[in-house]
Every structure is written in C-alpha cells, then in structure tokens.
Amino acid sequence: MDKNKEELAVRGGGEEFVNQLKTTIQEAKDLNTDQEKNKATLKESTQKLGKKMDELDKLVSDGRNIVKMVVNQKRWVEFGIQVTR
C-alpha cells in the first residue's frame, strides 16, 4: 500500500491511512508480544501453585494422621475430620 498510496488516496487510502495502518500493526505486534510474555508468566505461576498445593495436601494429610493418632475419635470433628463408619 505504501508504494501505491497516491493511487489509493482517491478512495481514502492515502498517506494518513497508510501511516495509521503501520502504527496499528506495530501496536498489535507489541500487544501480542506482551500477551505472550504474560502467558509464559502465568504458566510458570500455575506450575508453582500446583507444587505448593501438592505440598499443602501432604501437610494436611500428615496433620490428619497426627490428629487420628493422638486425639480420641469422638473429637476428630473439632479438627475437620469426618468419621466414616
């Protein structure tokens, strides 16, 4: 379009249009780059969260086992443990 802007100017495709087009294309590329960076950061954060949740699950499980060994079964509910039988 840049090479033919004089011809296209008759229908509104002149220099101003071409400059706006170039600017908008560059802005879109910049936003896409930012989005890709954000995706990478989100993926990394999601992996860290998954590992931390696994760690938390293990600690909660260990805590339940400790309560079950130390506390009378009638009081397990106080610790959020359901008695199933």
ZABAFI-934673 format. One record per atom (N, C-alpha, C, O): residue in one letter; atom name; x, y negated, z. Coordinates in nm, 4 decimals. Atoms other than C-alpha are relative to their C-alpha. Example, Ala and Ser with C-alpha at 12.3 -4.5 7.8 and 13.67 -1.06 7.14 Angstrom:
! residues 2
   code   site          x          y          z
      A      N     0.0890     0.1190     0.0000
      A     CA     1.2300     0.4500     0.7800
      A      C     0.0900    -0.1200     0.0000
      A      O     0.1936    -0.1181     0.0665
      S      N    -0.0820     0.1190    -0.0060
      S     CA     1.3670     0.1060     0.7140
      S      C    -0.0770    -0.1090     0.0730
      S      O    -0.0261    -0.2198     0.0899
//
This chain:
! residues 85
   code   site          x          y          z
      M      N     0.0829     0.1190     0.0000
      M     CA     0.0000     0.0000     0.0000
      M      C     0.0870    -0.1248     0.0000
      M      O     0.0513    -0.2266    -0.0592
      D      N    -0.0870     0.1165    -0.0113
      D     CA     0.2880    -0.2325     0.0780
      D      C     0.0452    -0.0485    -0.1374
      D      O     0.0531    -0.1690    -0.1613
      K      N    -0.0490     0.0355     0.1338
      K     CA     0.4116    -0.2241    -0.2828
      K      C    -0.1106    -0.0585    -0.0875
      K      O    -0.0832    -0.1341    -0.1807
      N      N     0.1124     0.0410     0.0848
      N     CA     0.0662    -0.2892    -0.4255
      N      C    -0.0953    -0.0961     0.0703
      N      O    -0.2116    -0.1075     0.0316
      K      N     0.0906     0.0825    -0.0793
      K     CA    -0.0714    -0.5366    -0.1733
      K      C    -0.0622    -0.1148    -0.0795
      K      O    -0.1732    -0.1581    -0.0487
      E      N     0.0581     0.1077     0.0809
      E     CA    -0.1214    -0.8088    -0.4356
      E      C    -0.1241     0.0494    -0.0749
      E      O    -0.2261    -0.0193    -0.0814
      E      N     0.1143    -0.0577     0.0716
      E     CA    -0.3488    -0.5828    -0.6376
      E      C    -0.1160     0.0278     0.0948
      E      O    -0.2327     0.0072     0.0615
      L      N     0.1030    -0.0384    -0.0968
      L     CA    -0.5322    -0.4694    -0.3273
      L      C    -0.0595    -0.1205     0.0721
      L      O    -0.1668    -0.1103     0.1315
      A      N     0.0455     0.1198    -0.0706
      A     CA    -0.5687    -0.8233    -0.1894
      A      C    -0.1377    -0.0442    -0.0483
      A      O    -0.2140    -0.1048     0.0270
      V      N     0.1294     0.0375     0.0567
      V     CA    -0.8668    -0.8752    -0.4178
      V      C    -0.1144     0.0613     0.0804
      V      O    -0.2215     0.0019     0.0927
      R      N     0.1035    -0.0711    -0.0762
      R     CA    -1.0612    -0.6238    -0.2068
      R      C     0.0279     0.0012     0.1501
      R      O    -0.0295     0.0827     0.2223
      G      N    -0.0280     0.0091    -0.1434
      G     CA    -0.9190    -0.7198     0.1346
      G      C     0.1181     0.0835     0.0445
      G      O     0.1375     0.1022     0.1646
      G      N    -0.1151    -0.0830    -0.0348
      G     CA    -0.6064    -0.5027     0.1215
      G      C     0.1305    -0.0747    -0.0139
      G      O     0.2320    -0.0161    -0.0517
      G      N    -0.1191     0.0831     0.0165
      G     CA    -0.3580    -0.7889     0.1212
      G      C     0.1021     0.0173     0.1107
      G      O     0.0991     0.1146     0.1861
      E      N    -0.1124    -0.0064    -0.0944
      E     CA    -0.0527    -0.8620     0.3345
      E      C    -0.0470     0.0107     0.1447
      E      O     0.0088     0.0878     0.2228
      E      N     0.0522    -0.0041    -0.1372
      E     CA    -0.2539    -0.9241     0.6522
      E      C    -0.0518     0.1400     0.0338
      E      O    -0.0259     0.1924     0.1421
      F      N     0.0531    -0.1351    -0.0203
      F     CA    -0.4313    -0.5904     0.6132
      F      C     0.1132     0.1010     0.0143
      F      O     0.1102     0.1860     0.1033
      V      N    -0.1131    -0.0935    -0.0033
      V     CA    -0.1053    -0.4052     0.5434
      V      C     0.0758    -0.0141     0.1316
      V      O     0.1148     0.0860     0.1917
      N      N    -0.0694     0.0216    -0.1276
      N     CA     0.0611    -0.5656     0.8480
      N      C    -0.0800     0.0573     0.1167
      N      O    -0.0240     0.1193     0.2072
      Q      N     0.0856    -0.0560    -0.1054
      Q     CA    -0.2352    -0.4735     1.0669
      Q      C     0.0054     0.1525    -0.0027
      Q      O     0.0091     0.2171     0.1020
      L      N    -0.0078    -0.1452     0.0154
      L     CA    -0.2216    -0.1194     0.9292
      L      C     0.1310     0.0533     0.0577
      L      O     0.1311     0.1522     0.1309
      K      N    -0.1309    -0.0425    -0.0516
      K     CA     0.1510    -0.0886     1.0059
      K      C     0.0049    -0.0094     0.1522
      K      O     0.0540     0.0812     0.2196
      T      N     0.0008     0.0190    -0.1452
      T     CA     0.1037    -0.2277     1.3565
      T      C    -0.0837     0.1075     0.0684
      T      O    -0.0418     0.1644     0.1692
      T      N     0.0890    -0.0999    -0.0590
      T     CA    -0.1853     0.0070     1.4300
      T      C     0.0604     0.1396    -0.0072
      T      O     0.0475     0.2178     0.0869
      I      N    -0.0672    -0.1302     0.0125
      I     CA     0.0075     0.3081     1.3000
      I      C     0.1082     0.0136     0.1060
      I      O     0.1189     0.1179     0.1704
      Q      N    -0.1072    -0.0056    -0.0996
      Q     CA     0.3041     0.2221     1.5246
      Q      C    -0.0568     0.0131     0.1411
      Q      O    -0.0045     0.0892     0.2226
      E      N     0.0637    -0.0097    -0.1319
      E     CA     0.0762     0.1705     1.8264
      E      C    -0.0528     0.1410     0.0243
      E      O    -0.0401     0.1944     0.1345
      A      N     0.0510    -0.1374    -0.0126
      A     CA    -0.0862     0.5085     1.7610
      A      C     0.1142     0.0976     0.0255
      A      O     0.1010     0.1886     0.1074
      K      N    -0.1169    -0.0866    -0.0222
      K     CA     0.2565     0.6744     1.7395
      K      C     0.0523    -0.0159     0.1423
      K      O     0.0855     0.0828     0.2081
      D      N    -0.0477     0.0252    -0.1362
      D     CA     0.3639     0.5080     2.0657
      D      C    -0.0922     0.0639     0.1035
      D      O    -0.0459     0.1253     0.1996
      L      N     0.0962    -0.0610    -0.0924
      L     CA     0.0451     0.6180     2.2411
      L      C     0.0093     0.1517    -0.0026
      L      O    -0.0026     0.2166     0.1013
      N      N    -0.0152    -0.1450     0.0113
      N     CA     0.0905     0.9708     2.1105
      N      C     0.1241     0.0469     0.0758
      N      O     0.1208     0.1494     0.1439
      T      N    -0.1222    -0.0337    -0.0734
      T     CA     0.4459     0.9764     2.2475
      T      C    -0.0253    -0.0031     0.1502
      T      O     0.0164     0.0872     0.2227
      D      N     0.0340     0.0092    -0.1422
      D     CA     0.3177     0.8588     2.5866
      D      C    -0.0867     0.1176     0.0432
      D      O    -0.0661     0.1744     0.1505
      Q      N     0.0885    -0.1117    -0.0330
      Q     CA     0.0463     1.1241     2.5798
      Q      C     0.0780     0.1305     0.0107
      Q      O     0.0528     0.2102     0.1011
      E      N    -0.0807    -0.1222    -0.0050
      E     CA     0.2980     1.3992     2.5057
      E      C     0.0847     0.0041     0.1270
      E      O     0.0999     0.1097     0.1884
      K      N    -0.0763     0.0066    -0.1255
      K     CA     0.5141     1.2814     2.7978
      K      C    -0.0910     0.0322     0.1185
      K      O    -0.0528     0.1060     0.2094
      N      N     0.0949    -0.0261    -0.1084
      N     CA     0.2072     1.2831     3.0222
      N      C    -0.0397     0.1469     0.0061
      N      O    -0.0546     0.2029     0.1147
      K      N     0.0324    -0.1433     0.0032
      K     CA     0.1181     1.6355     2.9093
      K      C     0.1113     0.0815     0.0642
      K      O     0.0851     0.1741     0.1411
      A      N    -0.1136    -0.0731    -0.0563
      A     CA     0.4681     1.7550     2.9976
      A      C     0.0052    -0.0177     0.1513
      A      O     0.0298     0.0777     0.2250
      T      N     0.0001     0.0269    -0.1437
      T     CA     0.4500     1.5874     3.3381
      T      C    -0.1131     0.0756     0.0687
      T      O    -0.0938     0.1327     0.1760
      L      N     0.1144    -0.0713    -0.0573
      L     CA     0.1051     1.7346     3.4027
      L      C     0.0267     0.1496     0.0073
      L      O    -0.0064     0.2140     0.1069
      K      N    -0.0308    -0.1434     0.0012
      K     CA     0.2218     2.0826     3.3050
      K      C     0.0963     0.0344     0.1134
      K      O     0.0790     0.1346     0.1827
      E      N    -0.0971    -0.0223    -0.1075
      E     CA     0.5167     2.0550     3.5440
      E      C    -0.0678    -0.0100     0.1365
      E      O    -0.0434     0.0726     0.2245
      S      N     0.0717     0.0170    -0.1266
      S     CA     0.2919     1.9267     3.8246
      S      C    -0.0929     0.1177     0.0271
      S      O    -0.1058     0.1619     0.1412
      T      N     0.0901    -0.1139    -0.0145
      T     CA     0.0448     2.2085     3.7624
      T      C     0.0763     0.1238     0.0449
      T      O     0.0276     0.1999     0.1286
      Q      N    -0.0826    -0.1139    -0.0408
      Q     CA     0.3226     2.4667     3.7932
      Q      C     0.0430    -0.0144     0.1460
      Q      O     0.0403     0.0828     0.2215
      K      N    -0.0396     0.0238    -0.1391
      K     CA     0.4447     2.3075     4.1180
      K      C    -0.1176     0.0239     0.0940
      K      O    -0.1020     0.0840     0.2002
      L      N     0.1192    -0.0207    -0.0818
      L     CA     0.0898     2.3044     4.2536
      L      C    -0.0312     0.1480     0.0139
      L      O    -0.0651     0.1939     0.1229
      G      N     0.0250    -0.1443    -0.0049
      G     CA     0.0446     2.6719     4.1638
      G      C     0.0921     0.0696     0.0983
      G      O     0.0480     0.1544     0.1759
      K      N    -0.0963    -0.0600    -0.0928
      K     CA     0.3611     2.7660     4.3520
      K      C    -0.0325    -0.0380     0.1440
      K      O    -0.0241     0.0454     0.2341
      K      N     0.0322     0.0456    -0.1351
      K     CA     0.2593     2.5563     4.6524
      K      C    -0.1264     0.0686     0.0507
      K      O    -0.1349     0.1022     0.1688
      M      N     0.1226    -0.0692    -0.0402
      M     CA    -0.0880     2.7153     4.6558
      M      C     0.0285     0.1460     0.0332
      M      O    -0.0311     0.2007     0.1260
      D      N    -0.0404    -0.1375    -0.0320
      D     CA     0.0709     3.0625     4.6470
      D      C     0.0647     0.0047     0.1380
      D      O     0.0379     0.0950     0.2173
      E      N    -0.0659     0.0084    -0.1309
      E     CA     0.2869     2.9606     4.9435
      E      C    -0.1039    -0.0190     0.1100
      E      O    -0.0959     0.0442     0.2154
      L      N     0.1059     0.0244    -0.0978
      L     CA    -0.0206     2.8298     5.1264
      L      C    -0.0835     0.1253     0.0237
      L      O    -0.1161     0.1571     0.1381
      D      N     0.0773    -0.1242    -0.0139
      D     CA    -0.2163     3.1504     5.0575
      D      C     0.0731     0.1006     0.0877
      D      O     0.0117     0.1664     0.1716
      K      N    -0.0784    -0.0938    -0.0802
      K     CA     0.0659     3.3569     5.2064
      K      C     0.0012    -0.0422     0.1467
      K      O    -0.0144     0.0413     0.2359
      L      N    -0.0002     0.0485    -0.1380
      L     CA     0.0858     3.1363     5.5160
      L      C    -0.1354     0.0227     0.0675
      L      O    -0.1410     0.0627     0.1837
      V      N     0.1339    -0.0216    -0.0562
      V     CA    -0.2915     3.1554     5.5675
      V      C    -0.0204     0.1480     0.0295
      V      O    -0.0754     0.1835     0.1337
      S      N     0.0117    -0.1445    -0.0201
      S     CA    -0.2801     3.5332     5.5271
      S      C     0.0802     0.0438     0.1224
      S      O     0.0319     0.1213     0.2051
      D      N    -0.0825    -0.0322    -0.1172
      D     CA     0.0048     3.5589     5.7772
      D      C    -0.0665    -0.0495     0.1277
      D      O    -0.0653     0.0192     0.2298
      G      N     0.0691     0.0553    -0.1164
      G     CA    -0.1891     3.3342     6.0151
      G      C    -0.1176     0.0867     0.0416
      G      O    -0.1381     0.1109     0.1605
      R      N     0.1128    -0.0893    -0.0313
      R     CA    -0.4967     3.5569     5.9910
      R      C     0.0488     0.1272     0.0682
      R      O    -0.0090     0.1724     0.1670
      N      N    -0.0534    -0.1236    -0.0586
      N     CA    -0.2879     3.8641     6.0636
      N      C     0.0475    -0.0223     0.1430
      N      O     0.0274     0.0630     0.2295
      I      N    -0.0452     0.0311    -0.1364
      I     CA    -0.1323     3.6966     6.3679
      I      C    -0.1204    -0.0100     0.0928
      I      O    -0.1195     0.0462     0.2023
      V      N     0.1207     0.0148    -0.0822
      V     CA    -0.4776     3.5998     6.4990
      V      C    -0.0607     0.1366     0.0277
      V      O    -0.1001     0.1646     0.1409
      K      N     0.0600    -0.1322    -0.0176
      K     CA    -0.6064     3.9542     6.4428
      K      C     0.0791     0.0859     0.0975
      K      O     0.0215     0.1696     0.1670
      M      N    -0.0820    -0.0788    -0.0928
      M     CA    -0.3138     4.0991     6.6392
      M      C    -0.0079    -0.0525     0.1428
      M      O     0.0041     0.0245     0.2381
      V      N    -0.0112     0.0621    -0.1318
      V     CA    -0.3307     3.8535     6.9291
      V      C    -0.1357    -0.0276     0.0644
      V      O    -0.1500    -0.0162     0.1861
      V      N     0.1280     0.0468    -0.0533
      V     CA    -0.6930     3.7433     6.9667
      V      C    -0.1042     0.1114    -0.0102
      V      O    -0.1053     0.1891    -0.1057
      N      N     0.1095    -0.0962    -0.0010
      N     CA    -0.9941     3.9566     7.0580
      N      C    -0.0907    -0.0241    -0.1210
      N      O    -0.1158    -0.1386    -0.1586
      Q      N     0.0800     0.0062     0.1225
      Q     CA    -1.2136     4.0348     6.7541
      Q      C    -0.1216    -0.0912     0.0146
      Q      O    -0.1626    -0.1549    -0.0824
      K      N     0.1178     0.0834    -0.0225
      K     CA    -1.5106     3.8530     6.9096
      K      C     0.0304    -0.1487    -0.0213
      K      O    -0.0608    -0.2269    -0.0479
      R      N    -0.0380     0.1416     0.0137
      R     CA    -1.3171     3.5236     6.8858
      R      C     0.0576    -0.0336    -0.1374
      R      O     0.0968    -0.1479    -0.1610
      W      N    -0.0585     0.0256     0.1324
      W     CA    -1.1952     3.5606     6.5260
      W      C    -0.0728    -0.1119    -0.0743
      W      O    -0.0113    -0.1878    -0.1491
      V      N     0.0802     0.1018     0.0681
      V     CA    -1.4794     3.3372     6.4049
      V      C     0.0508    -0.1402     0.0340
      V      O     0.0435    -0.2306    -0.0492
      E      N    -0.0549     0.1294    -0.0405
      E     CA    -1.3229     3.0494     6.6003
      E      C     0.1160    -0.0414    -0.0909
      E      O     0.1455    -0.1602    -0.1044
      F      N    -0.1144     0.0252     0.0874
      F     CA    -1.0282     3.0793     6.3611
      F      C    -0.0382     0.0085    -0.1482
      F      O     0.0480     0.0071    -0.2360
      G      N     0.0476    -0.0043     0.1379
      G     CA    -1.2445     3.1009     6.0494
      G      C     0.0114     0.1359    -0.0652
      G      O     0.0083     0.1469    -0.1878
      I      N    -0.0138    -0.1353     0.0534
      I     CA    -1.2061     3.4764     6.0123
      I      C    -0.1335     0.0715     0.0142
      I      O    -0.1879     0.0816     0.1241
      Q      N     0.1261    -0.0733    -0.0003
      Q     CA    -1.5180     3.6707     5.9158
      Q      C     0.0251     0.1434     0.0458
      Q      O     0.1207     0.2079     0.0028
      V      N    -0.0082    -0.1384    -0.0450
      V     CA    -1.5715     4.0007     6.0939
      V      C    -0.0877     0.0825    -0.0934
      V      O    -0.2085     0.0606    -0.1022
      T      N     0.0764    -0.0835     0.0934
      T     CA    -1.6741     4.2611     5.8381
      T      C     0.0012     0.1439     0.0478
      T      O     0.1062     0.2075     0.0569
      R      N     0.0183    -0.1398    -0.0406
      R     CA    -1.8096     4.5946     5.9567
      R      C    -0.1440     0.0349    -0.0090
      R      O    -0.1820     0.1481     0.0207
//
